[in-house]
Amino acid sequence: MVDANLNVDDACVVAYNRLKLTKDIKFVTYKVEGQSNVIVERVGELESTYQDFVHSLPQNEPRFAVYDFDYTADDGITSKKIVFIHWSPDNSTVKNKMIYASSKENLKRRFAGIHREVQACSLAEVEQREIAQALR
Amino acid sequence: MYGGGNYYADEVSGIVLDIGCHLTRAGYAGEDTPKVVIPSYIGMIENPDPNQMDVEGIAPFAGEKIMKYRDFMKLEQVFAEGGDKSEKLEEICREAIENELKLNPREHPFLLSEPSIHDRESRVALTEMMFEKFQIPAFYIVKSAVLSSFASGRSTSLVLDSGAYTTWAVPVHDGYVLQKSIVKFNIGGETITDVLLNHLVSLGVNIRPHYTFNKTVKCFVEGGEVQGNPEFTLEDIPRPNVDPSYQDFSIREIVRDIKETTFKVSDNTFSETSFANVPSSSYELPDGTQVQLGNERYRIPELLFSSGIEGVIGFSGVHQMVYDSITRCDMDIRRELYGNVVVTGGNSLFGGFTDRLHKKLTELTTQNMKVKLIAPQSTIERRFSSWIGGSILASLGSFQQMWMSKQEYDEHGAILIERKCP
């Protein structure tokens, strides 16, 4: 696996564990800072909506995110599933695309218990029902 | 020191080398485009006549030097079937590194791209060559489809790479090439060039390469303005000692340009009746002769979407390659692959290529399957996507710890590349 070998800030895993274990946040977004560090960019409060999350993603720059998704199965049973999102809009620079794509595995493997991963390159691909579809 | 746990501060720039079947690209990591793009051909003169010795010495020739006419010079493709590739490979690397980039390979780490089919033997040989013949301090190798996929911002995608001699459909999942699902055919841009060349020959067109004549232009200038039409005069230069391979190479350069400037992929399946009235397009050959091209401008590139290529068994279009490759992958990831088809390679640059591919793929798949093609608009990005990906990767400060260092090579041997660059 080709790995850009970026440094992952300890706070990244701390925030993830908060989402997974303490369950007092809804989502976390991560950004690459200075082409060398992966840091926490934003933590979404428990009250925040999925739209709040989508709005926190920049239009022309990639991001990583984890989202504690409320999922309703066909039989009506609801549950929470953690989704890892690789946000990579097509109009970001080739440089940013390359940096994020070659760092994704390195970040993701630190997060135990990811249920699904979604790669989204346009707003349509990050819509709520697309995520629900991926969880199916 | 590179790799091996020792941090290397990025004082010197890495070099990125992408050796294709037709072109070799080389340049500095961190730059947007390769500085050097040379044909992957080596010129040889066997038993040179000492009386006609070239000022530039004797063979082998590469790069700019093969563009110049030389008596008896024979051109060989670096990756030609049969024969020993290693010497030619070394020669083309030497040309790109030492003569074109004009740098000392001992001072720079090198990142190379390799074909997507994992071939332990050739990557070990390449590692050995770089450390032994060029004494490089550090090395890394990445599969070409992975670089193209990452450069498009995707760690999972289906990369359709149509080059000069080969077309690949390569599924990449989480940054790994799914080896068993690769579909490869020996067709590409040069297949189309071949067909056009044969067509022109059948029309009786005489394609005269630049070295067979001298062209002079005469025109009258009065008061800074050209008066009347300029007059051309051609003077033949007899070249009895031209090698057929050089003649072929030069003719193909011209035919390739005709193809690139006039050919288009049609929106719908080509048929003689529906394309009977397409306006013809004219092309001026180097000697001034005009060639008229009618519906063959659409008919010939149609071969990329049909099964009519002579001598290529089992090929029934590039869309079918994508479909077959995805069908060989696990059910769970097919949806994602169809939604992320990365189109790259010079042969995909025909106008209408991606639209047609999208249409054909949509026809092949089930109704609710979303097909999305990702094709950079810029010619440069499309032709050099893996080089560009490598350039960004090798320029990252954090990546400097990933190289396989000379020290590691000396300790463990070339086979360590399998662990360092899995």
Boltz contact constraints between the chains, C-beta under 6 A:
constraints:
  - contact:
      token1: [A, 1]
      token2: [B, 175]
      max_distance: 6.0
  - contact:
      token1: [A, 2]
      token2: [B, 142]
      max_distance: 6.0
  - contact:
      token1: [A, 2]
      token2: [B, 146]
      max_distance: 6.0
  - contact:
      token1: [A, 2]
      token2: [B, 175]
      max_distance: 6.0
  - contact:
      token1: [A, 4]
      token2: [B, 396]
      max_distance: 6.0
  - contact:
      token1: [A, 4]
      token2: [B, 398]
      max_distance: 6.0
  - contact:
      token1: [A, 4]
      token2: [B, 399]
      max_distance: 6.0
  - contact:
      token1: [A, 5]
      token2: [B, 398]
      max_distance: 6.0
  - contact:
      token1: [A, 5]
      token2: [B, 399]
      max_distance: 6.0
  - contact:
      token1: [A, 5]
      token2: [B, 401]
      max_distance: 6.0
  - contact:
      token1: [A, 5]
      token2: [B, 402]
      max_distance: 6.0
  - contact:
      token1: [A, 6]
      token2: [B, 398]
      max_distance: 6.0
  - contact:
      token1: [A, 35]
      token2: [B, 396]
      max_distance: 6.0
  - contact:
      token1: [A, 36]
      token2: [B, 397]
      max_distance: 6.0
  - contact:
      token1: [A, 36]
      token2: [B, 398]
      max_distance: 6.0
  - contact:
      token1: [A, 88]
      token2: [B, 153]
      max_distance: 6.0
  - contact:
      token1: [A, 94]
      token2: [B, 151]
      max_distance: 6.0
  - contact:
      token1: [A, 95]
      token2: [B, 392]
      max_distance: 6.0
  - contact:
      token1: [A, 97]
      token2: [B, 153]
      max_distance: 6.0
  - contact:
      token1: [A, 98]
      token2: [B, 150]
      max_distance: 6.0
  - contact:
      token1: [A, 98]
      token2: [B, 151]
      max_distance: 6.0
  - contact:
      token1: [A, 98]
      token2: [B, 389]
      max_distance: 6.0
  - contact:
      token1: [A, 98]
      token2: [B, 392]
      max_distance: 6.0
  - contact:
      token1: [A, 101]
      token2: [B, 150]
      max_distance: 6.0
  - contact:
      token1: [A, 101]
      token2: [B, 153]
      max_distance: 6.0
  - contact:
      token1: [A, 101]
      token2: [B, 155]
      max_distance: 6.0
  - contact:
      token1: [A, 102]
      token2: [B, 150]
      max_distance: 6.0
  - contact:
      token1: [A, 104]
      token2: [B, 155]
      max_distance: 6.0
  - contact:
      token1: [A, 105]
      token2: [B, 175]
      max_distance: 6.0
  - contact:
      token1: [A, 119]
      token2: [B, 156]
      max_distance: 6.0
